[in-house]
Amino acid sequence: MTDRIINVAVDGPAGAGKSSISRAAAAELGYIYVDTGALYRAVGLYALENGIPTSDAEAIAAMLGGVEVSLQFVDGAQQVLLNGRDVSAQIRTPEASMAASAVSAVPAVRDFLFETQRAIAREHSCIMDGRDIGTVVLPDAQVKVFLTAKPELRARRRYDELIAKGQTVEFKDVLDDLLERDYNDSHRAVAPLRPAPDGVVLDNSDLDLPASIAALIAIIKEKTNG
């Protein structure tokens, strides 16, 4: 691992494999992996747990005074803390996913989490994934990648993941939720989902997980002369 701090921004739609691919690449390169979507999921979870409509931007903004979200790293693994409570498992439900999409469109929430994300990047070489990392959060990142795949493939991956966790879901519902989130994320007024102008688009529709990880690492090494 180089002594200089390297920031890698990985953006892309739901189900593209950002988390699993970025986490594995970070481990191989000796970087910290930062799942920024987990921060938004934690805020969304707080709203759900407290009966606050995620569609009510004013109510969401008002609740932030009672929210403390942070990340801690244990043996390189990220844990998400909501008011001091580890919610790493609770934020992975479909309900938390949709809540995250809703609250991420609220400017106050983005401002609230912005400095948390940037502080980590200032202090650590990291691979940070999300929806607007290369375009907004880390516009000066040395490497920017937009990871994507065909919607049906992304939905199938998410469906298989949920089934493996013992959840009862229908594929059509997972696909519908994914398409809705795609639309919401790409059409929101604040920091819409889009590739950074100077980024690399990586479509992994025809790649399995090991090949996707290798492709991301190759891009990082090429961009950083690693």
C-alpha positions in Angstrom: 0.0 0.0 0.0 1.3 3.4 -1.0 2.0 6.1 1.7 -0.1 8.6 -0.1 -3.8 8.7 0.5 -5.8 7.3 -2.5 -9.5 8.0 -2.8 -11.6 5.8 -5.1 -15.2 6.8 -5.8 -17.5 4.0 -7.0 -21.0 5.1 -8.0 -23.8 3.3 -9.6 -27.4 2.1 -9.4 -28.9 -0.4 -6.9 -27.9 -4.0 -7.3 -24.8 -3.4 -9.4 -22.6 -5.1 -6.8 -20.9 -1.9 -5.5 -20.6 -3.1 -2.0 -19.3 -6.6 -2.5 -17.0 -5.6 -5.3 -15.7 -2.5 -3.6 -15.2 -4.3 -0.2 -13.2 -7.1 -1.8 -11.1 -4.7 -3.9 -10.4 -2.5 -0.8 -9.3 -5.6 1.2 -6.9 -6.6 -1.6 -5.4 -3.1 -1.9 -5.2 -2.5 1.8 -7.7 0.4 1.7 -10.7 1.1 3.9 -14.1 0.3 2.4 -16.8 2.9 3.0 -20.4 2.1 2.1 -22.0 5.6 2.1 -25.4 4.1 1.3 -25.3 2.6 4.7 -25.3 6.1 6.2 -28.5 7.0 4.3 -30.0 3.7 5.2 -29.4 4.4 8.9 -31.1 7.8 8.6 -34.0 6.1 6.8 -34.2 3.4 9.5 -34.4 6.1 12.2 -37.4 7.6 10.3 -39.1 4.2 10.0 -38.6 3.4 13.6 -40.0 6.7 14.8 -43.0 6.8 12.4 -41.7 9.8 10.4 -42.9 9.8 6.8 -39.9 9.6 4.5 -41.8 11.6 1.9 -42.0 14.6 4.3 -38.8 16.5 3.7 -39.5 19.1 6.4 -40.2 16.3 9.0 -37.0 14.5 7.9 -34.9 17.6 8.2 -36.4 18.4 11.6 -35.6 14.9 13.0 -31.9 15.2 12.2 -31.2 16.8 15.6 -31.9 13.5 17.2 -29.8 11.5 14.8 -26.1 10.5 15.2 -24.7 8.3 12.5 -21.2 7.1 12.4 -19.0 4.3 11.0 -16.5 2.2 12.9 -14.0 -0.2 11.4 -13.3 -3.5 13.2 -10.6 -5.6 11.5 -11.2 -3.6 8.4 -15.0 -4.4 8.4 -17.4 -1.5 8.5 -20.1 -1.3 11.2 -22.9 1.3 11.1 -23.9 3.0 14.3 -27.2 4.8 14.8 -27.1 6.8 18.0 -24.5 4.4 19.3 -26.4 1.2 18.3 -25.0 -1.2 15.7 -27.6 -1.4 13.0 -25.5 -3.0 10.3 -28.1 -5.8 9.9 -31.3 -3.8 10.3 -30.5 -1.4 7.5 -30.4 -4.2 4.9 -34.1 -4.8 4.5 -36.1 -3.7 1.4 -37.9 -1.2 3.6 -34.7 0.4 4.7 -33.5 0.5 1.1 -36.6 2.5 -0.1 -36.4 4.7 3.0 -32.7 5.5 2.1 -33.7 6.4 -1.4 -36.4 8.8 -0.1 -34.3 10.5 2.5 -31.3 10.9 0.2 -33.3 13.3 -1.9 -33.6 15.7 1.1 -30.8 18.3 0.9 -30.6 18.6 4.7 -29.8 14.9 5.0 -27.0 15.1 2.3 -25.5 18.1 4.1 -25.8 16.2 7.4 -23.8 13.2 6.1 -21.4 15.1 3.8 -18.7 15.9 6.3 -18.7 12.4 7.8 -17.9 11.0 4.4 -15.2 13.6 3.5 -13.5 13.2 6.9 -12.9 9.5 6.3 -11.5 10.2 2.9 -9.1 12.8 4.2 -7.7 10.4 6.8 -7.6 7.0 4.9 -7.0 5.5 1.5 -10.4 4.3 0.8 -12.9 2.9 -1.8 -16.1 4.8 -1.1 -19.3 3.7 -2.9 -22.6 5.5 -3.3 -24.7 7.5 -5.7 -22.8 10.8 -5.9 -19.3 10.1 -4.6 -17.4 11.0 -7.8 -19.7 13.9 -8.7 -20.3 15.6 -5.3 -18.7 14.0 -2.3 -15.2 13.4 -3.6 -14.9 15.3 -6.9 -11.1 15.3 -6.6 -10.8 11.5 -6.1 -8.0 10.0 -8.1 -10.2 7.2 -9.4 -13.9 7.5 -10.3 -15.8 4.5 -11.5 -19.5 4.2 -12.4 -20.5 0.5 -11.9 -23.6 -0.7 -13.6 -25.4 -3.7 -15.1 -28.7 -4.5 -16.8 -31.7 -3.9 -14.5 -32.9 -7.5 -14.7 -29.5 -8.8 -13.7 -29.2 -6.4 -10.9 -32.6 -7.4 -9.6 -31.7 -11.1 -9.8 -28.6 -10.5 -7.8 -30.5 -8.6 -5.1 -33.3 -11.2 -5.1 -30.8 -14.0 -4.6 -29.1 -12.1 -1.8 -32.4 -11.5 0.0 -33.4 -15.2 -0.4 -30.0 -16.3 1.0 -30.7 -14.2 4.0 -34.0 -16.0 4.6 -36.3 -13.2 3.5 -39.5 -14.0 1.6 -39.7 -11.9 -1.5 -41.0 -12.1 -5.1 -38.6 -11.4 -8.0 -41.1 -9.0 -9.6 -41.3 -7.0 -6.4 -37.6 -6.7 -6.2 -37.4 -5.7 -9.9 -40.1 -3.1 -9.5 -38.5 -1.6 -6.4 -35.1 -1.5 -8.2 -36.6 0.3 -11.2 -38.4 2.7 -8.9 -35.2 3.5 -7.1 -33.3 3.9 -10.4 -35.8 6.5 -11.5 -35.8 8.3 -8.1 -32.0 8.3 -7.8 -31.5 9.6 -11.4 -34.2 12.2 -11.4 -33.9 13.8 -8.0 -33.1 17.5 -7.9 -30.1 17.2 -5.6 -27.1 15.2 -6.7 -28.8 12.9 -9.2 -27.2 9.5 -10.0 -25.0 9.9 -13.0 -21.4 9.1 -14.1 -18.7 11.6 -13.3 -17.5 13.3 -16.6 -14.0 12.1 -15.9 -15.0 8.7 -14.6 -14.8 5.1 -16.1 -18.0 3.2 -16.7 -17.7 -0.4 -15.7 -20.6 -2.6 -16.9 -20.4 -5.9 -15.2 -23.5 -7.5 -16.8 -21.3 -10.2 -18.3 -18.8 -10.5 -15.4 -19.0 -12.7 -12.4 -17.9 -11.5 -9.0 -14.2 -12.4 -9.2 -13.9 -10.8 -12.7 -15.7 -7.7 -11.5 -13.3 -7.3 -8.6 -10.3 -7.8 -10.9 -11.7 -5.2 -13.3 -12.1 -2.6 -10.6 -8.6 -3.3 -9.2 -7.2 -3.0 -12.7 -8.8 0.4 -13.2 -7.5 1.6 -9.8 -4.0 0.5 -10.5 -4.0 2.0 -14.0 -5.2 5.4 -12.7 -2.8 5.5 -9.7 0.2 3.9 -11.4 -0.1 1.2 -8.7 
